């Protein structure tokens, strides 16, 4: 037992070192893995960053301001910085992942805030929630990450069904974005953008017509202004027209096809149209061709305007194109007896002729023949209130033959004196006759006549005084005696007609006999009045008396 015990003591124990990881380190490892996973998840599921360029950042806050479309949150403002040139504000927005496919190149962004205008009130919901950025998706296939915001909400979001047209105006109209397009009292569109062409000096308006009203736009459609209340003073009188209440407060246009024009082909893509001042001006555009002539006005052209009607026997056949627009007019205007040239146009479409160049040539030949036979032009007053004039064409057979003349390549239609000038000439002639009277001799004769009348009046007064003296010299007793004798004769005459006098009784008897005679004649007068021929012819109702002869012994048959 001792040996074995010693052997056990001799042998040394072998010790090996072992390293082990503490379980406590599992906690930070798991935490790190979770953080990495969350980072990857956030990175993998976050939306794209886009940059929106604004003029100002009014009401925008980083980390708070939302980006919405159709009132659904699709992003949030991440950062707001100024551009390098300080001309704008760059707003970085973190968009949601599910909207990265709708960031089209033509998307529209704008700030929604309370807005009050003549068109209405909008954005009242942002008074409590604060402004937000609204997005209107576009339709372009290309995507983008940089956008330029609008200063105001778009009139027509991209993709809205309808038709875009471009209107242009050369007159003094003042339309703005959002002004209405009205058709028969219904708002069917709005002005979107306004561009001014400096080379052409024309204002162009990009306008949108909503569906289904865009189907009304054809090649023959005309647009005209209906802003406010329009008052036109012309040869035909005073014309007042108004549009809707919205167009009265702001501005607006309407459209349609003038009476007499065909509907035309439907417009399916952007096209250009003119804005006319009124419906009448738009209707005038149907006449593309006109035969132009010149008339010389010897008297005044005050009241005659460009566009005034040209009438032939009361029918409108054209209009005035220009007044005194010829070459070297400044030199000719100073010459004595200068006649003012007025250019008129006779439109074939107004006289039931095709609107073609062939019709223009036909009218020129016809007018030339009529001028040789007495066709003349004259200025007449179309309206006494406004004093507007128009050109009237009439035949005057008594006018002398005049060879056809021309001026600046245009045939001349001779003129006759206007009605106002005729009245003026007559009044002038009367005044000239009055002026030719020798007023000094007339005044002397009048003074002599008044002197003679005064002398005659004095003589008459002297004669009346003498008559008064003669009457005073008559004795009053002689006048009384004469008056008494006259009254006695009158009394004797009246006694002869009293009821007891013989004259009265004879007169009464005569009246009674006359009355009885009239009664006896009454049946005869009635028969004469009803059947005046009964005295000559009988009607068969009375017995006809047949003459009878006598026999030899003296008896009647």
C-alpha positions in Angstrom: 0.0 0.0 0.0 3.0 2.1 0.7 4.5 1.6 -2.8 1.4 2.3 -4.5 1.0 5.3 -2.4 4.4 6.6 -3.4 3.8 5.9 -7.1 0.8 8.0 -6.9 2.8 10.9 -5.4 5.5 10.7 -8.1 3.2 11.2 -11.0 2.4 15.0 -11.7 -0.9 16.2 -12.8 -1.2 17.8 -16.3 -3.0 21.1 -16.3 -4.3 22.7 -19.6 -5.7 26.2 -20.0 -9.2 26.7 -21.7 -10.6 30.1 -23.0 -14.4 30.5 -23.0 -16.6 33.5 -24.1 -18.9 34.8 -21.6 -22.6 34.7 -22.5 -22.9 38.4 -21.5 -21.4 39.3 -24.8 -24.4 37.9 -26.7 -26.5 41.0 -25.7 -24.4 43.7 -27.5 -24.0 41.3 -30.4 -27.7 40.9 -30.8 -28.2 44.6 -30.4 -25.7 45.3 -33.1 -27.4 42.9 -35.4 -30.8 44.4 -34.8 -29.4 47.9 -35.4 -27.9 46.7 -38.7 -31.1 45.1 -39.7 -33.1 48.2 -38.8 -30.7 50.4 -40.7 -30.9 48.2 -43.7 -34.7 48.0 -43.4 -35.0 51.8 -43.2 -32.6 52.3 -46.1 -34.3 49.6 -48.2 -37.8 51.0 -47.5 -37.3 54.7 -47.5 -38.4 56.8 -50.5 -36.3 58.9 -52.8 -35.1 62.4 -52.0 -36.4 65.1 -54.3 -35.6 68.8 -54.5 -38.3 71.4 -55.1 -37.3 74.9 -56.0 -39.6 77.6 -54.5 -39.5 81.4 -54.8 -40.1 81.7 -51.0 -40.5 79.2 -48.2 -43.4 80.8 -46.5 -44.9 78.5 -43.9 -42.5 75.6 -44.6 -40.7 73.8 -41.7 -38.2 71.0 -41.9 -39.4 67.7 -40.4 -42.9 69.0 -40.1 -44.4 70.2 -43.4 -46.1 67.4 -45.3 -46.3 66.7 -49.0 -49.7 65.6 -50.1 -51.6 64.5 -53.1 -55.4 64.1 -53.0 -55.1 64.8 -49.3 -52.9 61.7 -48.7 -49.4 62.2 -47.1 -46.7 61.0 -49.4 -43.6 62.8 -48.0 -42.2 65.2 -45.5 -39.8 68.2 -45.8 -36.3 67.1 -44.9 -34.2 70.3 -45.3 -34.7 73.9 -46.5 -31.7 75.8 -47.8 -31.1 78.8 -50.1 -29.8 78.4 -53.6 -26.2 79.4 -54.4 -27.3 82.6 -56.1 -29.9 83.4 -53.4 -32.6 83.6 -56.1 -34.7 80.8 -54.8 -35.2 78.3 -51.9 -34.3 74.6 -52.3 -36.6 72.3 -50.3 -35.4 68.7 -49.9 -38.3 66.3 -49.5 -38.1 62.6 -48.4 -40.8 60.9 -50.4 -42.5 57.6 -49.5 -41.2 54.4 -51.2 -44.5 53.6 -52.9 -44.6 57.0 -54.8 -41.2 56.8 -56.4 -42.8 55.5 -59.7 -45.1 58.6 -60.0 -42.4 61.3 -59.8 -43.0 62.3 -63.4 -41.0 65.0 -65.0 -44.1 67.2 -65.4 -45.4 66.9 -61.8 -46.6 70.1 -60.4 -45.9 71.3 -56.8 -47.3 74.3 -55.0 -47.8 75.5 -51.4 -51.4 75.3 -50.2 -52.3 78.2 -47.9 -55.4 80.3 -47.3 -56.1 82.2 -50.5 -58.8 84.7 -51.3 -59.5 86.0 -54.9 -62.3 87.0 -57.2 -62.5 83.4 -58.3 -63.2 82.2 -54.8 -61.7 81.2 -51.4 -59.4 78.2 -51.0 -57.1 76.6 -48.5 -59.1 77.4 -45.4 -58.2 74.0 -43.9 -54.6 75.1 -43.5 -55.5 77.8 -40.9 -55.2 75.2 -38.1 -52.9 72.6 -39.6 -50.5 74.9 -41.3 -49.4 75.1 -45.0 -48.4 72.0 -46.9 -47.0 71.1 -50.3 -49.5 69.7 -52.8 -48.5 67.6 -55.8 -50.4 67.1 -59.0 -49.1 64.0 -60.8 -48.0 64.4 -64.5 -48.3 62.2 -67.5 -44.7 62.3 -68.9 -43.0 58.9 -68.9 -39.6 60.3 -67.8 -39.0 60.5 -64.0 -37.2 63.3 -62.3 -35.8 64.3 -58.8 -35.7 68.1 -59.3 -38.8 70.2 -59.8 -39.7 73.9 -60.0 -42.8 74.8 -57.9 -45.7 77.0 -59.0 -46.5 80.3 -57.3 -50.2 79.4 -57.4 -52.3 76.3 -57.8 -52.5 75.1 -61.4 -55.6 76.0 -63.3 -55.8 72.6 -64.9 -53.9 69.6 -63.4 -52.0 67.5 -65.9 -54.1 64.6 -67.3 -57.4 66.4 -67.0 -59.6 65.4 -70.0 -60.2 68.2 -72.4 -58.4 70.3 -75.0 -55.7 72.9 -74.8 -55.9 75.8 -77.3 -53.9 79.0 -77.7 -55.8 82.3 -78.0 -54.1 85.5 -79.2 -55.2 89.1 -79.1 -53.8 92.1 -80.8 -56.2 94.6 -79.0 -56.1 96.1 -75.5 -57.5 93.1 -73.6 -56.3 92.2 -70.1 -56.9 88.6 -69.1 -55.1 86.8 -66.3 -54.6 83.2 -65.2 -57.9 81.7 -64.1 -60.3 83.9 -66.1 -63.2 81.9 -67.4 -64.2 80.6 -70.8 -67.9 80.6 -71.0 -70.3 78.9 -73.4 -74.0 79.8 -73.3 -73.6 81.0 -69.6 -71.7 77.8 -68.5 -68.1 78.0 -67.4 -66.3 75.4 -69.6 -62.6 76.4 -69.3 -60.0 78.8 -67.9 -56.9 80.7 -69.0 -53.8 78.8 -67.9 -50.7 80.8 -68.9 -50.0 84.2 -70.4 -47.1 84.8 -72.8 -46.1 88.0 -74.6 -44.3 87.7 -77.9 -42.0 90.8 -78.1 -41.3 90.3 -81.8 -44.9 90.0 -82.9 -46.1 92.2 -80.0 -49.0 89.8 -79.5 -50.3 88.3 -76.3 -50.8 84.6 -76.3 -53.1 82.8 -73.8 -52.8 79.1 -73.2 -56.4 78.0 -72.5 -57.9 74.7 -71.4 -61.5 73.6 -72.5 -62.9 71.0 -70.2 -64.4 67.7 -71.4 -67.0 67.2 -72.9 -67.2 70.8 -74.1 -63.9 70.5 -76.0 -65.9 68.6 -78.6 -67.6 71.9 -79.6 -64.3 73.4 -80.8 -64.1 73.2 -84.6 -62.1 74.8 -87.4 -64.9 77.4 -87.8 -65.2 78.2 -84.1 -64.7 81.9 -83.2 -63.8 83.4 -79.8 -64.8 86.9 -78.7 -64.6 89.0 -75.6 -67.5 89.3 -73.1 -65.7 91.2 -70.3 -67.9 93.5 -68.2 -70.6 95.4 -69.9 -69.9 96.3 -73.6 -71.5 99.4 -75.1 -71.1 99.9 -78.9 -72.1 103.1 -80.6 -72.3 102.7 -84.4 -74.2 103.5 -87.4 -76.9 101.0 -86.5 -77.4 102.6 -83.0 -76.4 101.7 -79.4 -75.8 98.1 -78.5 -75.3 97.0 -74.9 -74.3 93.4 -74.1 -73.1 91.6 -70.9 -71.8 88.2 -70.0 -72.2 86.3 -66.7 -71.7 87.8 -63.3 -68.2 86.2 -63.1 -67.1 87.8 -66.4 -68.5 91.2 -65.3 -66.4 91.1 -62.1 -63.3 89.8 -63.9 -62.8 89.1 -67.6 -63.8 86.4 -69.9 -64.3 85.1 -73.4 -66.9 83.0 -75.1 -67.0 81.0 -78.3 -69.4 79.7 -80.9 -70.0 79.4 -84.6 -71.5 82.6 -86.2 -74.8 82.2 -87.9 -74.5 81.2 -91.5 -71.2 79.3 -91.1 -70.8 75.5 -91.4 -69.8 73.6 -88.3 -66.5 72.6 -89.7 -64.1 69.8 -88.7 -63.5 69.0 -85.0 -60.2 70.2 -83.5 -58.4 67.3 -81.7 -55.1 68.9 -80.8 -53.8 72.3 -79.8 -54.7 75.0 -82.3 -54.6 78.9 -82.5 -57.6 81.2 -82.4 -58.1 84.9 -82.4 -60.0 86.8 -79.7 -62.4 89.2 -81.4 -63.8 92.4 -79.7 -67.4 91.3 -80.2 -69.7 88.8 -81.8 -70.2 91.1 -84.8 -66.4 91.3 -85.3 -66.1 87.5 -85.0 -68.9 87.1 -87.5 -67.1 89.4 -90.0 -64.2 86.9 -90.1 -66.2 84.6 -92.3 -65.6 86.9 -95.3 -62.0 86.3 -96.4 -62.2 88.1 -99.7 -63.3 91.6 -100.7 -63.3 93.8 -103.8 -61.7 97.1 -102.7 -62.5 100.5 -104.1 -61.8 104.1 -103.3 -64.3 106.9 -102.9 -63.3 110.6 -102.6 -65.1 112.6 -99.9 -65.3 116.3 -100.6 -66.9 117.3 -97.2 -66.1 116.1 -93.7 -65.5 112.5 -92.7 -66.3 113.2 -89.0 -68.4 110.3 -87.8 -67.1 107.8 -90.3 -65.1 105.0 -88.7 -63.1 102.1 -90.0 -65.5 99.1 -90.0 -68.5 101.3 -90.8 -71.0 99.5 -93.1 -71.2 99.9 -96.8 -74.8 99.6 -98.0 -76.4 99.1 -101.4 -80.0 100.1 -101.4 -80.3 99.4 -97.7 -78.4 96.1 -97.7 -75.0 95.7 -96.1 -72.5 94.6 -98.8 -69.2 95.6 -97.2 -67.3 97.8 -94.8 -64.9 100.8 -94.7 -61.3 99.5 -94.7 -59.3 102.7 -94.2 -59.7 106.5 -94.1 -57.1 108.8 -95.7 -54.4 106.1 -95.8 -52.6 106.8 -99.1 -49.1 107.7 -100.3 -47.8 111.2 -99.7 -51.0 112.2 -97.8 -49.1 114.9 -95.8 -48.3 116.8 -99.0 -51.7 116.3 -100.6 -53.6 117.3 -97.5 -52.2 120.8 -97.7 -53.4 121.3 -101.2 -56.5 123.4 -101.8 -59.6 121.3 -102.6 -58.1 118.1 -101.3 -60.6 115.2 -101.4 -60.2 112.6 -98.6 -59.8 109.1 -100.0 -61.7 106.4 -98.2 -61.1 102.7 -99.1 -64.1 100.4 -99.0 -64.4 96.7 -99.5 -67.4 94.9 -101.0 -67.5 91.3 -99.8 -68.7 88.6 -102.2 -70.1 86.5 -99.3 -72.6 89.3 -98.4 -74.1 89.4 -101.9 -74.7 85.7 -102.3 -71.5 85.0 -104.1 -68.8 82.4 -103.4 -66.0 83.8 -101.2 -63.3 83.4 -103.9 -61.0 85.5 -106.0 -63.2 84.8 -109.0 -66.1 86.5 -107.2 -63.9 89.5 -106.5 -63.1 89.9 -110.2 -66.8 89.6 -111.1 -67.7 92.4 -108.6 -65.0 94.7 -110.0 -66.4 94.3 -113.5 -70.0 94.8 -112.4 -69.2 97.9 -110.4 -67.3 99.4 -113.4 -70.4 98.9 -115.6 -72.7 100.4 -112.9 -70.4 103.4 -112.5 -70.8 104.2 -116.2 -74.6 104.0 -115.8 -74.8 106.3 -112.7 -73.7 104.3 -109.6 -72.5 106.8 -107.0 -71.4 106.7 -103.4 -72.4 109.1 -100.7 -72.0 109.5 -96.9 -75.3 109.2 -94.9 -76.1 109.5 -91.2 -76.8 106.1 -89.7 -77.7 107.3 -86.3 -78.7 110.9 -85.2 -77.7 110.1 -81.5 -74.1 109.1 -82.2 -73.6 110.9 -85.5 -72.1 107.8 -87.1 -71.9 107.8 -90.9 -72.0 104.9 -93.4 -71.3 104.7 -97.1 -74.4 104.3 -99.3 -74.3 103.1 -102.9 -77.2 104.2 -105.1 -78.0 104.6 -108.8 -78.4 108.2 -110.1 -79.4 108.0 -113.7 -79.3 111.8 -114.1 -75.6 111.9 -113.3 -73.3 112.5 -116.2 -71.1 109.8 -117.6 -67.7 109.6 -115.9 -64.9 107.4 -117.1 -63.5 104.9 -114.7 -60.6 106.3 -112.7 -58.1 104.6 -110.4 -56.1 105.5 -107.3 -53.2 103.5 -105.9 -54.2 100.6 -108.1 -57.9 100.6 -106.9 -60.9 101.6 -109.0 -62.6 104.8 -107.9 -66.4 105.0 -107.4 -67.6 108.6 -107.9 -69.4 110.4 -105.1 -72.3 112.8 -104.8 -72.8 115.4 -102.1 -74.1 113.9 -98.9 -77.4 114.8 -97.3 -75.8 116.9 -94.6 -73.9 118.9 -97.2 -77.0 119.4 -99.2 -78.8 120.9 -96.2 -75.8 123.1 -95.5 -75.8 124.4 -99.0 -79.5 125.2 -98.9 -79.1 127.1 -95.6 -76.1 128.9 -97.0 -78.0 129.9 -100.1 -80.8 131.3 -97.9 -78.4 133.3 -95.8 -76.7 134.6 -99.0 -80.1 135.9 -100.3 -80.7 137.6 -97.0 -77.3 139.2 -97.1 -78.0 140.5 -100.6 -81.0 142.5 -99.3 -80.1 146.2 -98.9 -80.8 146.6 -95.2 -80.2 150.3 -95.2 -82.9 151.1 -97.8 -85.3 148.7 -96.0 -84.6 150.5 -92.7 -85.3 154.0 -94.3 -88.6 152.8 -95.8 -89.6 151.4 -92.5 -89.0 154.7 -90.7 -91.0 156.6 -93.3 -93.9 154.2 -93.0 -93.9 154.5 -89.2 -93.9 158.4 -89.5 -96.9 158.2 -91.8 -98.7 155.9 -89.5 -98.1 158.3 -86.6 -99.5 161.3 -88.6 -102.6 159.3 -89.6 -103.2 158.5 -85.9 -103.0 162.1 -84.9 -105.5 163.1 -87.7 -107.9 160.4 -86.5 -107.6 161.7 -82.9 -108.5 165.2 -84.1 -111.6 163.9 -86.1 -112.8 162.0 -83.0 -112.7 165.1 -80.9 -114.8 167.0 -83.5 -117.4 164.2 -83.6 -117.7 164.4 -79.8 -118.5 168.1 -80.0 -121.2 167.5 -82.6 -122.9 164.9 -80.5 -122.8 167.1 -77.5 -124.6 169.9 -79.4 -127.7 167.7 -80.1 -130.6 168.6 -77.8 -131.7 166.0 -75.4 -135.4 166.7 -75.9 -135.2 165.9 -79.7 -133.5 162.6 -78.9 -136.2 161.7 -76.4 -139.0 162.5 -78.8 -137.5 160.3 -81.5 -137.1 157.5 -79.1 -140.7 157.7 -77.8 -142.1 157.6 -81.4 -140.0 154.5 -82.2 -141.3 152.7 -79.1 -144.9 153.5 -80.0 -144.5 152.0 -83.5 -143.0 148.8 -82.1 -146.0 148.5 -79.7 -148.5 148.9 -82.5 -146.7 146.2 -84.5 -146.7 143.7 -81.7 -150.4 144.2 -81.0 -151.2 142.9 -84.5 -149.8 139.4 -83.5 -151.7 139.0 -80.2 -154.1 136.0 -79.7 -157.2 138.0 -80.2 -156.1 139.7 -83.4 -157.2 138.6 -86.8 -153.7 138.2 -88.0 -153.0 135.6 -85.3 -156.2 133.7 -86.1 -155.5 133.6 -89.9 -151.9 132.4 -89.3 -153.2 129.6 -87.0 -155.7 128.4 -89.5 -153.1 128.3 -92.3 -150.8 126.2 -90.1 -153.6 123.7 -89.4 -154.4 123.3 -93.1 -150.8 122.8 -93.9 -150.5 120.1 -91.3 -153.5 118.2 -92.6 -152.2 118.4 -96.2 -148.9 116.8 -95.0 -150.7 114.0 -93.3 -152.6 113.2 -96.6 -149.4 113.1 -98.5 -147.6 110.8 -96.1 -148.9 107.4 -97.7 -147.9 108.7 -101.1 -144.4 109.7 -99.9 -143.9 106.3 -98.3 -144.9 104.5 -101.5 -142.6 106.7 -103.5 -139.8 106.0 -101.1 -140.2 102.2 -101.1 -141.2 101.5 -104.8 -140.6 104.6 -106.9 -141.4 102.7 -110.1 -144.9 101.7 -108.9 -146.4 104.8 -110.6 -145.3 103.5 -114.0 -145.2 99.7 -113.6 -147.4 97.4 -111.5 -146.4 94.4 -109.5 -149.5 92.4 -110.5 -151.1 92.6 -107.1 -153.6 95.3 -108.3 -156.4 94.9 -110.7 -155.4 96.2 -114.2 -158.1 98.3 -115.8 -158.8 97.0 -119.4 -160.2 99.5 -121.8 -163.5 98.5 -123.2 -165.3 99.6 -126.5 -168.9 100.3 -127.2 -171.4 98.4 -129.4 -173.5 99.8 -132.2 -176.5 100.4 -129.8 -174.2 102.3 -127.4 -173.5 99.6 -124.8 -170.1 99.0 -123.5 -168.5 95.5 -124.0 
